[in-house]
């Protein structure tokens, strides 16, 4: 494992170089890699430790370029939001928020095909309430998944800032959030010795990157800077979507099964302990959704019929069928000696 981590170090430096060139996003690039070594709940701690070092070192290098207007409207709303997000990490699965972040990043695909004039035309300073809203959302998402770099990169690129201003202002906005998150994660025991070791390795790579990027940045034009920014956002969206999807499928036992019964085509979906079926009737041209229900969910007339049948079969499974067009119904799957008898109740349905 130590050899694998050591081999990651040059890649981490390169990642933070790319992060600086595109205005951020090293954390979102590193999430899939850290997920190979740490549980999802411990990844935010390692990312935050590394990105704190990155932000602090970038402030030192680019301190003259901080946009104070964005900073003063961002921080007051981001701090309470990051506390809320870090607290909620105890109750929600960060993987699902990462899944949403992946789709949001993919919305930047159109910007990849715009000319320099089109990109510049869409750049303008935002009103103060937008700065406050972005600060709150940035803090909240950062508190839950430990990283927001590329997610809000679009905001900085469309504000009309220079390359140096984007790097410096982002760092100033985020360094306070990282300190708060580290305190919160530690108080909630959302860390481990392995998470600390990986976080320190990321921090070292971030510092090396920050002091060397100042020699690379003048060689890059504003147009290329923005194109790289949008390109990395889209690429990270695809990577995160693939990585998060595989983790969700494995963790929550998500799987699909397709089958045909006469005119009916069905796709059965299982997620965690839940199971439901998407059904299409080619004869009637109707879509429906089936999901398991209990005895207490049946209408009164079907409860009486169930009571008559329960002693005749070994097991009876109940499902409700919701039709997008037409009347919803119930189905009884009656098992006896390994044989299945399916009963569909449409005509006797009396309850909604």
N, C-alpha and C positions, 0 to 999 in steps of 0.2 A: 504493500500500500504506500509506503514511504517513497518508493521509486516512482510510482504513478503520480504522487503529489509533486515530487521534484520536477518531473517532466512537464507538469502543468505551469510551472513558474514562468518560463519564457512566453508561453501562450497568454498568461495573465498580463504581462507587461504589454504585449501586442494588443490585447483587448482594451487596456486603458488608453493606449495610443489612439486606437480607433474611437474609443469613447470621447476623447478630447476633440478629435477632428470632427466628429458628428455632433458634438454638444452634449454627450452623455450616453448612458446605456450599458456600461460595462456590467452592471449588476444583472440586468436581464439576460445578457449573454452568458453570464456565469451560473445562473440558476440551474440550467440543465446539467452542468458539470458537477456542481455541488450536490445535486440530488443523487448522484451516483455514490456519494460518500456519507451523506447525512440524511436523517428523516426530514420530511417537509417542514415540520415545526421548528427545527433547529437551523435551517438554511438562512432565515432572516438575520439571526445573530451574526453569523460569519460574514454575510454580505454587508451588514451595517458596519462592522468593525473595519472591513476593508475600504468601504466607500467613505467612511469618516476620514481615514487617512488620506484618501484621494482628494476629498473636498478641502481639507485643511492645507494640504500641500499646494493645491491649485490657487487658493487664496493668496498664499505667500508669493507665488510666481506671477499672478495676474491681478494683484490687489488694486491697481490703479484703474481697472476697467469695470468695477462693480457698478451696476445700475441701481442707485439708491431708491428710486421710486418703486421699482418692482420689489426690492428687498423689504421696504417698510410696509407694503400692503400684503406681502406674502406671509411673512413670519407670524404675525398675530393670529391668523386664521389657521395656519398649518400646525402650530404647536398643540392646541386642544384636539385637532383631528388625528394627529399621530398617536396621542394618548388613547383616544377612542379605538383606533385601529389595532394598536398593540394589545389592548384589553380584550378585544373581540377575537383575537387569534386563539384564545382559549376555547372558543365556542364554535368557530367556523373553520372550514377546511381551506387553507390558502390555495390549494390546487385549483379550486373552482374560480377564484378571483384571477389567478394566473391564466386560466382558460379564457376569461373575458378580456384580459389585457392583450392576449395574443390576437383576438379578433379585432380589437381596437387598433393595434399596430398595423394590421393588414389594410385598414382604411386609407393608408398613406400611399397605396399603389399608384393612384392617378398622378401624384406629384412627381413620380419618377419620369413621366413623359412630358412634363411641362418645360418650356424654354426658360431662359434666364429672365426675360421680360415678364413672362406670366408669373413666375415665382415672386419677382419683386413687386408686381402689381398687387398681389394678395397680402403684402406685408404692411402692417400699420400698428401703432400702439393701441392697446386695449384700454377700455375705461376701467376705473378703479374697482368696480364691483366684480369685473371679470378676473382681475388680479386676486381679489379676495377668494373667489370661488375656486380658482385654480390652486391657490394655496391650501384651501381646505381639502380638496380632492387629492392633491399631492400628498398631504400629510396622512390622510386616511389610508390610501392605498399603500403608501410606504410603511405604515405601521403594521399592516397585515402581511405583506409579502416581502418587506425588507428592501424593496427597490422600486423606483419609478422612473429611472433615468430616461429611457427612450419613450415612455408613455407620454410624458409632457414635453418632449423635445419639440414637437410640432408647435406648441405655444411659443417657445423661444424663437424658433425659426421664422414664425409669421409675425413676430413683434417688430422686426426690423433691426435687430441688434447686430453688431459686428461679431466676428469670430471670437475675439478676445472677450467681448462683453458677455456673450453667451456662456463661455467657460467660467468666467469670474462670477457672474450673477448666479448661475446655477449652484456653484460651490458655496457662495455666501448663504443662499436660501436653504441649502440642504445640510450644512455642517451642524447647525443647531438641532435639526430633526434627528440626526444620527446620534448625537449625545443623549437626547431624551430617550430614543429607542433602546440604546444600550442599557440605560438605567432600568427601563421598564422590562426588557427581556430578562435581565439579570434578576430582578425582583420576582419575576414569574417563573424562574428556573427554566427558562427556554434557552439553555445553553449547555454545553458539555465540554470536556477536555478536547475532544476531536474538533468541535466547532470553533473553539478558541484557537487551536493550532492552525486550522485552515484560514481563519479570519486574519491572523497575524501574517500568514504567507501572502494573502491578498493585499494587506496593508503595505507590506514591503514592496510588492510589485507596483502598487499604485504610486508610491512615493518616487520610485525610480522613473516611472512613466511621466509624472508631473514635471520633474526637473529636466527631462530630456525633450519633452514635446515642444518647449518654447523655441527650439532650434528647427523644428519641422514645420510648425504652423505658418511662418511667413512664406513658405514655398507653395502654399495651397491657396487658390483663388476663392473668393466668396461663393461663386457658382458651384465649384467642385465641393466646397465645404457643405453647402446645403444639399446637393445631390447625394453625397455620401451619407448625410444625416438621414434623409428619407430612405435611402437604400438599406441602411443598417436597420432601420425601424421595421421595414418590410421583411428583411431576412430574419430578424429576431422573432418576428411574429410567426413565421413558418416554423422556426426551430422550437419555439415555446409551445406552439399548437401541437406539434408532433410529440414532444416530450411530455407535456401535460396530459394529452389524450392517452398515451400509453400508461401513465401512472394511474389515471382515473379508472381505466379499464381493468388494470391489475388490482387496484386497491378496493374498488367498489363492485368487482365481479360483474362488469357491464358486458353483455353479449347479446347478439341478435340471432334469430332463427327464422328462416323463411319457409313457408309451406303453402300448398294449394289444396283446396277441397272443393272439387266441382267448379262452380262459378266463383268461389270465394278464394281470394289470395290474402294470406296473412303474414305479418311480420311480428314475431314475438320478441319483446324487449325485456330483459331482466337487469335490474339495477339494485345493488345491495340485496335486501330481502323482498323487494317489490318486483312485481311482474305485471306487464300489461301487453295487449296485442293490438296492433293496427290492422284493420281488416278492410278489404275492398271487395265489394260484390259486383262482378262484371255484368251480371244479368240485370241488376237494378241500377247500376251506376252509382252506388252509395258507399261512402266511407264511414267507418265506425271504429270506436275504441272499446276494447274489452279490458276490465280489470277485476280482480277478486273482491268479493264482498262477504260480509258475515250474515248470519241468520237474522240479526237485528235490523239489517238494511233492507230486507225483503218487505214488499207490501203484504197486507194482512191475508189476502186470499192465497198468495204463494207460501206464506208461513204455514197455513193450514195444510196445503198440499205437500210441503216439505215434511211436516209431521207424519203424514200418511206414508211417505216414501222411506223415511230414515231407517225403519226396521226391515225394509226389503233389500237394502244394499249395504255393502261393507263400508263404503265411504261416498259422500256426496260433496263435490266442490261447487261453489256458487260464483257466478260472474255476472256483472252488469254490462250491457252493451249500449253505449251511447252512439246514436246515429246523428251525423251532421244534417241529414235530411231524413224525415220520417220519424217514427215513434221508437223510443228507446225500449229495450227489453232486458230480460234476464235469461240466463242459461244455467241448467243443472247438468253437471258431469257426474253421472252415477256409475260407481264401480262395484262389480260383484264377481268374485272368482276370476279376477284379472280381465274381465270383459267390461267395456265402456258403453254406456247408453247416454246419448246426449239429448237433452230436452230443451227446446227453445220456446219461451213463453212470451208471445207477442199479443195474442188475442185476449188473454186474461189479465193483462197488466192494468192495474187500477191506480197505482201510485206514480207520482212524478219521479 
